[in-house]
């Protein structure tokens, strides 16, 4: 069935339904490709070898571990399937990988169905995440939190 655009007088054909779903998935798949590329790079370039990545400035100048310290080593171990080492290097990042996987899957499924992903985080959720990050940072820098050191 052909349609005539009243403004341009061009004959257009409606798009087949099979083109709608892939177009909706462009952004989620692009995000997944970027994350997979970053993980592939970290998996190929070992952060345990000095000189490949910059040193954490907080660790260098204060000797304190920031919440991200050990994240690259953990990602490298995760890519290579060493989940115990990944958990030891940065437990919070390790949990974040699974949270990302769940949220990305929900995003992709909802995008394929033509519905937006709505994550309504209220102040309680944001404050809770901030407190979790702060507690993780403080505990990993205390003597009894040595098991959280990267």
Secondary structure, 3 states (H helix, E strand, C coil): CEEECCCCCCEEECCCCHHHHHHHCHHHHHHHHHHHHHHHHHHHCCCCCCCCCCCCHHHHHHCCCCCCCCHHHHHHHHHCCCHHHHHHHCHHHHHHHHHHHHHHHHHHHHHHCCCCCCCCCCHHHHHHHHHHHHHHHHHHHCHHHHHHCC
